[in-house]
């Protein structure tokens, strides 16, 4: 039996595991293979050069099947420029492909210069767009002549910007801003921006439900903090949030939690101190998944052999008490000394209950700590026998462990 003679579902399962180069070669073997593989080959367009965009546009004009395939099956586009004047790649794409009505995700990667107007133009040309991703980009706001020097990068030197880029920066700001109501997911990883650029972009996407702001190398000291502080003003409907930006103050994070806490379902955030933990316990009552990334705060950097601070234990326990819908809690890079003893005891109990044949999900969550678990401590020394010190670990507590912790909390409340 030939490859194309397999049942269609099995054939698709095989073809989806092949790299693009293999699919392209398979398309050349026969018309049947071409018609079968082309939808998969063009489901995700990856464009890097302007002449590639133009060649594809010419192919769509002369090959009706190719045109129909791209119109029907292309759902993701990645633009990663590999030549100078890279911002024109977006302009060429928008001008030559106005009929891509099925594209739902766009990725702009490694743009040394990308204006907000270009992103808006891209979003406006794709009516079904729901996901926007920016990776390793420098996002700038459109400014009038002369404003770029101080507003964008805090410098009076524009020698590092070529002529095409400068024309893009100094173009007048449009009087009316288009709103993209379908865009619900924004992901920015290692992307630098000014407050003006980020707020211009966010104001065009007021119905965002999911935002992921990853770490970057922003050269504007207050930009990250200002953007996080403005999220409530521009995107009040966020329900899923991940904030990994540096140079964001704890007060800004706490204010963000207080505004969005009642509607958040998933949250990943850096914890700089007890105020952040307290805000999580107070406001985030509807959370289902929570990731707390520990930072180098005074209560985590010093080595101590004494039990964890009582306030840390109380705030973590308070989070578990108030967030009754929480099914997963991940504590990233926490000093063992700061993890409440009640957590270690619950993990011990679950492992003893399940025995050696534990489910894979629990094994992934607890495997790094199994060698650290010891018999339960005595009442005289509540941390004796449990790992502590300056060693950092990441704990992922699944629903079964969380339920065990809540049971112990409930029993302690009844006995008190």
C-alpha positions as CSV (number, residue, x, y, z in Angstrom):
1,X,0.0,0.0,0.0
2,X,1.3,3.5,-0.9
3,X,1.4,6.4,1.5
4,X,-1.5,8.1,-0.2
5,X,-3.5,4.8,0.1
6,X,-3.7,5.1,3.9
7,X,-7.0,6.1,5.5
8,X,-7.4,9.9,5.3
9,X,-7.2,10.5,9.1
10,X,-4.1,8.3,9.4
11,X,-2.5,10.0,6.4
12,X,-3.1,13.5,7.9
13,X,-1.5,12.3,11.2
14,X,1.6,11.2,9.3
15,X,1.9,14.4,7.1
16,X,1.5,16.7,10.0
17,X,4.7,15.3,11.5
18,X,6.7,16.0,8.4
19,X,8.9,19.2,8.1
20,X,8.0,21.7,5.4
21,X,10.8,20.7,3.2
22,X,9.6,17.1,3.1
23,X,6.0,18.2,2.3
24,X,7.3,20.4,-0.5
25,X,9.2,17.4,-2.1
26,X,6.1,15.2,-1.6
27,X,4.0,17.8,-3.5
28,X,6.2,17.2,-6.6
29,X,5.5,13.5,-6.8
30,X,2.0,13.5,-8.2
31,X,-1.1,15.6,-8.6
32,X,-2.9,13.7,-5.8
33,X,0.0,14.3,-3.4
34,X,0.1,17.9,-4.4
35,X,-3.6,18.4,-3.6
36,X,-3.3,16.5,-0.3
37,X,-0.1,18.2,1.0
38,X,-0.5,21.8,-0.2
39,X,-3.2,22.7,2.5
40,X,-0.7,21.5,5.2
41,X,2.3,23.2,3.5
42,X,0.5,26.5,3.4
43,X,-1.3,26.3,6.7
44,X,1.5,28.3,8.3
45,X,3.3,30.9,6.0
46,X,6.8,31.9,7.0
47,X,8.1,34.9,5.1
48,X,11.5,36.6,5.5
49,X,12.3,38.4,2.2
50,X,10.3,40.9,0.2
51,X,10.9,39.0,-3.0
52,X,9.4,35.9,-1.4
53,X,6.3,37.8,-0.7
54,X,6.1,39.0,-4.3
55,X,6.8,35.5,-5.8
56,X,4.0,34.1,-3.7
57,X,1.7,36.8,-4.8
58,X,2.5,36.1,-8.5
59,X,2.0,32.4,-7.9
60,X,-1.5,33.0,-6.5
61,X,-2.4,35.1,-9.6
62,X,-1.4,32.3,-12.0
63,X,-2.4,29.2,-10.0
64,X,-6.0,29.2,-8.9
65,X,-5.5,26.1,-6.8
66,X,-2.7,27.8,-4.9
67,X,-4.8,30.9,-4.4
68,X,-7.8,28.9,-3.2
69,X,-5.6,26.8,-0.9
70,X,-4.0,29.9,0.8
71,X,-7.4,31.6,1.1
72,X,-9.0,28.6,2.8
73,X,-6.2,26.9,4.8
74,X,-3.6,29.5,5.9
75,X,-4.3,30.3,9.5
76,X,-0.9,31.4,10.8
77,X,1.6,33.9,9.3
78,X,5.2,34.4,10.7
79,X,7.1,37.5,9.4
80,X,10.8,37.4,10.3
81,X,12.8,39.9,8.2
82,X,16.3,39.0,7.1
83,X,17.2,42.1,5.1
84,X,17.6,45.9,5.7
85,X,14.5,48.1,5.7
86,X,12.7,45.2,7.4
87,X,9.6,47.1,8.3
88,X,8.6,47.1,4.6
89,X,8.0,43.4,4.8
90,X,4.8,44.1,6.7
91,X,3.7,46.8,4.2
92,X,4.3,44.4,1.2
93,X,2.4,41.6,2.9
94,X,-0.6,43.8,3.7
95,X,-0.7,45.2,0.1
96,X,-0.3,41.9,-1.7
97,X,-2.4,39.6,0.5
98,X,-5.7,41.4,1.3
99,X,-7.7,38.3,0.8
100,X,-6.3,36.1,3.6
101,X,-9.6,35.8,5.5
102,X,-8.8,32.7,7.5
103,X,-5.6,33.9,9.2
104,X,-6.0,33.9,13.0
105,X,-2.5,34.3,14.3
106,X,0.4,36.6,13.2
107,X,3.9,36.4,14.6
108,X,6.3,39.3,14.0
109,X,9.8,38.2,15.0
110,X,13.2,40.0,15.1
111,X,12.1,43.3,13.8
112,X,14.8,45.8,14.6
113,X,12.3,48.6,14.0
114,X,8.5,48.1,14.0
115,X,6.0,50.9,14.3
116,X,2.6,50.6,15.9
117,X,1.0,51.7,12.6
118,X,2.5,48.7,10.8
119,X,1.1,46.4,13.4
120,X,-2.3,48.1,13.1
121,X,-2.1,47.9,9.3
122,X,-1.4,44.2,9.6
123,X,-4.2,43.6,12.0
124,X,-6.6,45.6,9.8
125,X,-5.8,43.5,6.7
126,X,-6.7,40.2,8.4
127,X,-10.4,40.3,9.5
128,X,-10.3,37.0,11.4
129,X,-7.1,37.8,13.4
130,X,-7.3,36.8,17.1
131,X,-3.7,36.3,18.2
132,X,-0.8,38.7,17.8
133,X,2.8,37.7,18.9
134,X,5.8,39.9,19.0
135,X,9.2,38.2,19.5
136,X,12.5,40.1,19.8
137,X,11.1,43.3,18.3
138,X,11.6,47.0,18.9
139,X,8.2,48.5,19.0
140,X,8.0,52.3,18.5
141,X,5.1,54.8,18.4
142,X,4.4,57.0,15.4
143,X,5.6,60.5,16.3
144,X,5.8,63.9,14.7
145,X,9.2,65.1,13.5
146,X,11.6,65.6,16.3
147,X,9.6,63.8,19.0
148,X,11.3,60.5,18.5
149,X,14.6,61.7,20.1
150,X,13.3,62.2,23.6
151,X,10.0,60.4,23.7
152,X,11.1,57.0,22.4
153,X,14.6,56.3,23.6
154,X,15.6,59.2,25.8
155,X,18.4,60.2,23.5
156,X,19.1,63.1,21.0
157,X,21.0,60.8,18.7
158,X,19.1,59.3,15.8
159,X,22.2,58.2,13.8
160,X,21.4,54.5,14.4
161,X,18.1,54.8,12.5
162,X,18.3,54.6,8.7
163,X,16.4,56.9,6.4
164,X,13.5,54.6,5.8
165,X,13.1,54.0,9.5
166,X,13.2,57.7,10.3
167,X,10.5,58.4,7.7
168,X,8.4,55.8,9.4
169,X,8.9,57.3,12.9
170,X,8.2,60.9,12.0
171,X,5.0,60.2,10.0
172,X,2.0,62.0,11.5
173,X,-0.1,60.1,13.9
174,X,-3.5,59.1,12.4
175,X,-6.4,61.1,13.7
176,X,-8.6,58.1,14.2
177,X,-7.4,54.8,15.7
178,X,-8.9,51.6,14.3
179,X,-10.3,49.2,16.9
180,X,-9.7,45.4,16.4
181,X,-12.4,43.8,18.4
182,X,-11.5,40.2,17.4
183,X,-7.9,40.4,18.8
184,X,-8.1,38.6,22.1
185,X,-4.6,37.4,22.7
186,X,-1.3,39.4,22.8
187,X,2.1,37.9,23.4
188,X,5.2,40.0,23.6
189,X,8.5,38.2,24.4
190,X,11.9,40.1,24.5
191,X,10.2,43.1,22.9
192,X,11.3,46.6,23.8
193,X,8.8,49.5,23.7
194,X,8.1,52.9,25.1
195,X,5.0,53.7,27.1
196,X,3.6,55.6,24.1
197,X,4.1,52.7,21.7
198,X,2.6,50.1,24.1
199,X,-0.4,52.2,25.0
200,X,-1.1,52.9,21.3
201,X,-1.1,49.2,20.6
202,X,-3.2,48.3,23.6
203,X,-5.7,51.0,22.9
204,X,-6.4,49.3,19.5
205,X,-7.2,46.0,21.3
206,X,-9.6,46.9,24.1
207,X,-11.2,43.4,24.1
208,X,-8.0,41.5,25.0
209,X,-8.7,38.5,27.2
210,X,-5.2,37.1,27.4
211,X,-1.9,39.0,27.6
212,X,1.6,37.6,28.1
213,X,4.3,40.3,28.7
214,X,7.6,38.4,28.8
215,X,11.0,39.7,29.9
216,X,12.8,42.2,27.7
217,X,15.9,44.5,27.5
218,X,14.0,47.8,27.7
219,X,16.3,50.8,27.6
220,X,13.7,53.1,29.0
221,X,13.8,52.7,32.8
222,X,10.1,53.5,33.6
223,X,8.5,52.0,30.4
224,X,7.7,48.5,31.8
225,X,6.2,49.9,35.0
226,X,4.1,52.4,33.0
227,X,2.7,49.9,30.6
228,X,1.7,47.5,33.4
229,X,0.0,50.4,35.3
230,X,-2.0,51.3,32.1
231,X,-3.4,47.8,31.5
232,X,-6.6,48.5,33.4
233,X,-7.3,51.7,31.4
234,X,-6.8,50.1,27.9
235,X,-7.7,46.4,28.5
236,X,-10.3,46.1,31.3
237,X,-11.5,42.6,30.2
238,X,-8.3,40.6,30.8
239,X,-9.0,37.2,32.4
240,X,-5.6,35.5,31.7
241,X,-2.4,37.4,32.5
242,X,1.3,36.7,32.7
243,X,3.7,39.5,33.7
244,X,7.4,38.7,33.5
245,X,8.7,42.2,32.8
246,X,11.6,43.6,34.9
247,X,11.7,47.0,36.4
248,X,8.1,46.8,37.6
249,X,7.6,48.0,41.2
250,X,5.7,45.9,43.8
251,X,3.2,48.7,44.3
252,X,2.3,48.6,40.6
253,X,1.9,44.8,40.7
254,X,-0.3,45.0,43.8
255,X,-2.5,47.8,42.2
256,X,-2.8,45.6,39.1
257,X,-3.9,42.6,41.2
258,X,-6.5,44.7,43.1
259,X,-8.1,45.9,39.8
260,X,-8.1,42.7,37.9
261,X,-8.2,40.2,40.7
262,X,-11.9,39.6,40.8
263,X,-12.0,38.5,37.1
264,X,-8.7,36.7,36.6
265,X,-8.8,32.9,35.9
266,X,-5.1,32.4,35.3
267,X,-2.2,34.5,36.6
268,X,1.6,34.3,36.4
269,X,3.4,37.0,38.2
270,X,6.6,37.9,40.0
271,X,6.5,38.1,43.8
272,X,8.7,40.7,45.3
273,X,7.5,40.5,48.9
274,X,4.6,39.9,51.3
275,X,2.5,42.7,49.8
276,X,2.2,40.8,46.6
277,X,1.2,37.6,48.4
278,X,-1.3,39.6,50.5
279,X,-2.9,41.1,47.4
280,X,-3.3,37.7,45.8
281,X,-5.0,36.3,48.8
282,X,-7.3,39.4,49.1
283,X,-8.4,40.0,45.5
284,X,-7.8,36.9,43.4
285,X,-10.7,34.8,44.5
286,X,-11.6,33.3,41.1
287,X,-8.2,32.0,40.1
288,X,-7.9,28.5,38.7
289,X,-4.2,28.5,37.9
290,X,-1.6,30.6,39.7
291,X,2.2,30.9,39.1
292,X,4.2,32.8,41.7
293,X,7.8,33.5,40.6
294,X,10.0,34.4,43.6
295,X,12.3,37.3,43.3
296,X,15.5,38.2,45.2
297,X,13.7,39.9,48.0
298,X,15.0,40.3,51.6
299,X,12.9,37.5,52.8
300,X,14.4,35.0,50.3
301,X,18.1,35.8,50.0
302,X,19.5,35.3,53.4
303,X,20.5,31.9,54.7
304,X,18.7,30.9,57.9
305,X,18.1,27.7,59.8
306,X,15.1,29.0,61.6
307,X,11.5,28.1,60.5
308,X,10.0,30.2,57.7
309,X,8.6,33.5,58.5
310,X,5.2,33.2,60.0
311,X,3.8,35.9,57.8
312,X,4.9,34.1,54.6
313,X,3.2,30.9,55.8
314,X,0.0,32.8,56.7
315,X,-0.2,34.6,53.3
316,X,0.3,31.4,51.3
317,X,-2.2,29.6,53.4
318,X,-4.6,32.5,53.0
319,X,-4.3,32.2,49.2
320,X,-5.3,28.6,49.4
321,X,-8.2,29.4,51.7
322,X,-9.7,32.2,49.6
323,X,-9.0,30.8,46.1
324,X,-11.3,27.8,46.4
325,X,-11.4,27.2,42.6
326,X,-7.6,26.9,42.4
327,X,-6.6,23.6,40.7
328,X,-2.9,24.3,40.1
329,X,-0.4,26.4,42.1
330,X,3.2,26.7,40.8
331,X,5.8,28.2,43.1
332,X,8.8,29.0,40.8
333,X,12.3,29.4,42.2
334,X,11.3,29.6,45.8
335,X,13.9,29.2,48.6
336,X,13.0,26.0,50.4
337,X,12.9,27.9,53.7
338,X,10.0,30.0,52.5
339,X,7.8,27.1,51.5
340,X,5.3,26.5,54.3
341,X,5.7,23.2,56.1
342,X,2.0,22.4,55.5
343,X,2.9,22.1,51.8
344,X,5.7,19.6,52.4
345,X,3.4,17.6,54.7
346,X,0.6,17.5,52.0
347,X,3.1,16.3,49.4
348,X,4.3,13.6,51.8
349,X,0.7,12.4,52.4
350,X,-0.1,12.3,48.7
351,X,3.0,10.3,47.8
352,X,2.4,7.8,50.6
353,X,-1.2,7.4,49.5
354,X,-0.3,6.7,45.9
355,X,2.7,4.6,46.5
356,X,5.4,4.0,43.9
357,X,2.9,3.8,40.9
358,X,1.9,7.5,41.0
359,X,0.3,9.3,38.0
360,X,2.6,11.0,35.6
361,X,1.2,14.5,36.3
362,X,2.0,14.2,40.0
363,X,5.4,12.7,39.2
364,X,6.3,15.7,37.1
365,X,5.2,18.0,39.9
366,X,7.0,16.3,42.8
367,X,9.9,14.4,41.3
368,X,12.5,17.1,42.0
369,X,11.6,17.0,45.7
370,X,11.2,13.3,46.5
371,X,14.8,13.0,47.5
372,X,14.3,15.9,49.9
373,X,11.2,14.5,51.7
374,X,11.8,13.1,55.1
375,X,9.7,11.8,58.0
376,X,7.2,14.3,59.4
377,X,8.8,16.8,61.8
378,X,8.2,16.7,65.5
379,X,6.1,19.4,67.2
380,X,9.1,20.8,68.9
381,X,10.8,21.8,65.7
382,X,8.2,22.4,62.9
383,X,10.8,22.4,60.1
384,X,13.0,19.6,61.3
385,X,13.4,17.0,58.6
386,X,12.3,19.2,55.7
387,X,14.5,20.9,53.2
388,X,15.6,24.4,53.9
389,X,18.3,26.9,53.3
390,X,19.2,28.9,50.2
391,X,18.5,26.1,47.7
392,X,15.8,27.1,45.3
393,X,13.2,24.8,43.9
394,X,10.1,24.9,41.7
395,X,6.9,23.3,43.1
396,X,3.9,22.6,41.0
397,X,1.0,21.6,43.2
398,X,-1.8,19.8,41.5
399,X,-5.4,19.6,42.6
400,X,-4.9,16.5,44.9
401,X,-2.1,18.2,46.8
402,X,-4.1,21.4,47.1
403,X,-7.1,19.5,48.5
404,X,-4.9,17.8,51.1
405,X,-3.6,21.2,52.2
406,X,-7.1,22.6,52.5
407,X,-8.1,19.6,54.6
408,X,-5.3,20.2,57.0
409,X,-6.1,23.9,57.1
410,X,-9.7,23.1,57.9
411,X,-8.8,20.7,60.7
412,X,-6.4,23.3,62.2
413,X,-9.3,25.9,62.2
414,X,-11.6,23.4,63.9
415,X,-9.1,22.5,66.6
416,X,-8.3,26.1,67.3
